Amino acid sequence: MRSHAGKGFVCLALGMSAALVQAQATSGSAERGHQLYMDKYCFSCLGTVGQGGERGAGPKIAPSQWPFEAFAQQVRHPRQDMPRYPAKYVSDEALKDIHAYLVSIKPGRVAKDIDLLSQAP
């Protein structure tokens, strides 16, 4: 017989992880992060709200559940085709701000909750 204690631990860990991401995001400014995201041309590959780039230019990165450390690791030492952004070009403070912006982006509404899309022809 399987124990359900492991499932409870996983749910607790996921809840704590989401809370940790939110707490880390408060160390940066979402407003400054949005401006930096645009100024550093992040949007050109990742979309203006992190929705992913056209024709596979970049992955969907928002709404973000990435802990700051994972986000910073990807920016500083990226996997695959993303260019590397050392602190010389994007400071640690700027990374915190950009991360705060990405975490602040809320998920879009599902189609069934959009009046125009749910109306029968």
N, C-alpha and C positions, 0 to 999 in steps of 0.2 A: 504494500500500500504506500502511495506517495505522500510525502509531507507537504503541507501547504505553507509551511514556515518560510521556505525559500521564496515563494511568490510574494509573500508579504514584505520580505526584505528587498526584493527587486523593486516593488512599488514604492517603498519608502526611499530607496536609493534614487529612483527616478525623480520623485518629488523633491528630494533634497537637492538633486542636481539642477533641476529647473530653478529652485530658489537660489542656489549658488550663482547660476548664470545671471539672474536678476540682480543679485547683490553686487556682483562684479561689474555689471553694466553701470551701476550708479557711480562708479569711480571715474567715469568719463562723462562728457557732455554730448548728448545725442544731437543737439543743435550744431555744435562745432563738428561733430562726426559727420553729419550730413554734408556740411560745406566741404570738409576734407575729402569725403567720398567722391564728391563732384570734382573738386580741384585736382585730385590725384588721378582722375579719369577711371576710377574703379568701375563706374557705370558702363564704360565702353565694352567691357567683357561680361559684366555681371548683371546688367540691367539697372535702371534708375532706382528701383526699390529692392534690389537683390533677387529679382525673379528669374535670373539666368539670362544669358546672352542669346541673341538670335543665331540660329544655325549652329548651335553647340559651342559658341564662343566661350562661354563660361557656365559653371554650374549654378543652380539655385542655391543661394546662401541665406535667404531670409524668408519667413521669420526664422531667426537664428536661435538655436539651442546650444551652440558651441560654447564651451567654457572659454574664457579669455585666453588661457594658456594654449589651448589647441588652435585658436584663431591666430594668435601671435606666431606660433610655430609654423603654420601654413604660410603666413605672409613672409616670414624671415627665411624659411627653408621649404619652399613649396614642392609638392609632388606634381608630376606631370608637366603641363605646358605653361603654368603661371610663372611670370617673371619674379625674381627675388627682390624684395624691398628691404634692404638693410636700414638700420637706425639712422644712417647718414642721410637717407632720403625720406623716411617716414619715422618720426620719433616714437618712442614708447608711449608718450602722452597722446600723440595723434592716433596711435593704434587703439588706445583705450577709448578715445572719442568715437572712432569709427565703429568699434565693437558696440559701444553704447547705442549708436544709431541703428545698427543692424538688429540688436535685441529689442529696440523700441518699435520696430515694424511689426504691426499686428497682422495676423492671417486675414486674407480676404474672405468675403462672404461666400458661402456655397450657393450654387445656382438656384436651388430650391427656395432659398431665402431672399432672392431678388425678384421683386414683384413682376417686373416686365418679363422675366424669363419663365415665371411660373404661370402666367396667364395662357389659357388655351386659345388657339386661333379662332 
